[in-house]
Amino acid sequence: MNVNYFLLERGEFVISTNPERLDPQAVFGFLAETRWWADLTEERLQRALRHSLCFSLLEGDQQIGVARVITDYVTYAYLCDVFIVERRRGQGLGGWLIRSVLEHPDLVPLKRVALITHDAQSFYRGLDFQTLSHPDWYMERLR
């Protein structure tokens, strides 16, 4: 099977969807620091990565960021696990990463891309995300 992976370059930085470019141990190190993956194990992360469209942000061959998309490739995508290493924040790389996700040819036709954020609403508003138009329609089941 011939697979074409998404690849963008900006100077020494690269965004790739090629799973071989993804460094799961680096991603584990990033996400283990976050509040939303408090119960993260390497096994659970490996499973999540296998079943997602992952965008690696690389500086040379070093993983410095990630974004993960869960999608049916027809109507809906959920953007999650967005992370940029601290030393590279504030340089426009996060915006570039999210715009790259939204411009991926398989995601452009989707009706909706959703995300949940505790503290980055203004960042995502700058990328045309908005709060739910009907929050009373949205439901979830927590465990």
C-alpha positions in Angstrom: 0.0 0.0 0.0 1.4 3.4 -1.0 0.6 6.1 1.7 1.3 9.8 1.2 2.0 11.5 4.5 1.3 15.2 5.2 4.5 17.1 5.4 5.2 20.9 5.9 8.5 22.6 6.4 9.4 26.0 7.8 13.1 26.5 8.2 14.4 23.9 10.6 10.9 23.0 11.7 8.8 20.2 10.2 5.2 19.0 10.7 4.6 15.4 9.6 1.8 12.8 9.9 4.2 10.0 9.2 4.0 7.7 12.3 7.7 6.8 11.8 8.5 10.5 12.6 6.5 10.4 15.9 8.6 9.8 19.1 6.1 8.2 21.5 8.5 8.5 24.4 8.9 12.2 23.9 5.1 12.6 23.6 4.7 10.6 26.8 7.1 13.0 28.5 5.1 16.0 27.2 1.6 14.7 28.1 2.6 13.2 31.5 3.1 16.8 32.6 -0.5 17.8 31.7 -3.5 17.8 33.9 -5.7 16.1 31.3 -3.6 12.9 31.2 -3.1 12.4 35.0 -3.6 8.6 34.6 -1.4 8.3 31.5 0.6 5.1 30.9 2.9 4.4 28.0 0.6 1.5 27.0 -2.5 3.7 26.9 -0.7 6.4 25.0 0.6 3.9 22.4 -3.0 2.7 21.8 -4.3 6.3 21.5 -1.6 7.2 19.0 -2.2 4.1 16.9 -5.9 5.0 16.6 -5.4 8.7 15.8 -4.1 11.0 13.1 -1.0 12.5 14.8 0.8 15.6 13.8 4.5 15.7 14.9 6.2 19.0 15.2 9.9 18.5 14.8 13.0 20.6 15.0 15.4 18.6 12.9 14.7 15.0 14.2 13.7 16.2 17.7 10.0 16.0 18.7 9.1 19.5 20.1 5.3 19.3 19.7 2.3 17.2 18.9 -1.4 17.4 18.0 -3.7 14.4 17.9 -6.9 14.1 15.9 -9.6 11.5 16.4 -11.9 11.4 13.4 -14.3 9.5 11.2 -12.9 11.3 8.2 -16.5 12.1 7.0 -18.2 14.6 9.4 -16.3 15.1 12.7 -12.9 15.4 14.2 -11.8 15.9 17.8 -8.5 17.8 18.3 -6.7 16.9 21.4 -3.3 16.5 23.1 -1.9 19.7 21.6 1.5 20.4 23.1 4.6 22.5 22.4 7.7 22.3 24.5 8.1 25.3 26.7 11.3 26.5 25.2 9.5 26.9 21.8 6.3 28.5 23.0 5.5 32.0 21.9 7.2 31.6 18.5 4.1 31.0 16.4 4.7 27.2 16.2 1.4 26.3 18.0 -0.6 28.4 15.5 1.3 26.9 12.6 0.6 23.4 14.0 -3.1 23.9 14.4 -3.5 25.6 11.0 -1.7 22.6 9.5 -4.1 20.3 11.2 -7.1 22.2 9.9 -5.6 22.3 6.3 -4.9 18.6 6.2 -6.7 17.4 3.0 -8.6 14.7 4.8 -9.9 17.1 7.4 -10.8 20.1 5.3 -14.2 18.7 4.2 -15.4 17.9 7.7 -18.4 19.8 9.0 -17.0 20.1 12.6 -13.7 20.1 14.4 -14.1 20.2 18.2 -11.8 20.5 21.1 -11.8 21.0 24.8 -9.5 23.5 26.5 -9.2 24.7 30.1 -7.0 27.7 29.5 -6.4 28.4 25.8 -9.7 29.8 24.6 -8.2 33.0 23.3 -5.5 31.1 21.4 -8.1 28.9 19.7 -10.5 31.9 19.0 -7.6 33.3 17.0 -7.8 30.2 14.8 -11.5 30.6 14.2 -12.7 28.2 16.9 -15.8 29.4 18.9 -17.6 28.3 22.0 -20.5 26.0 21.4 -23.4 27.6 19.7 -25.8 25.3 21.6 -24.0 24.1 24.7 -27.2 22.6 25.9 -27.1 20.1 23.0 -23.7 18.8 24.0 -23.6 15.9 26.5 -21.0 13.7 27.8 -20.8 10.6 30.0 -17.9 10.7 32.5 -16.4 7.7 34.2 
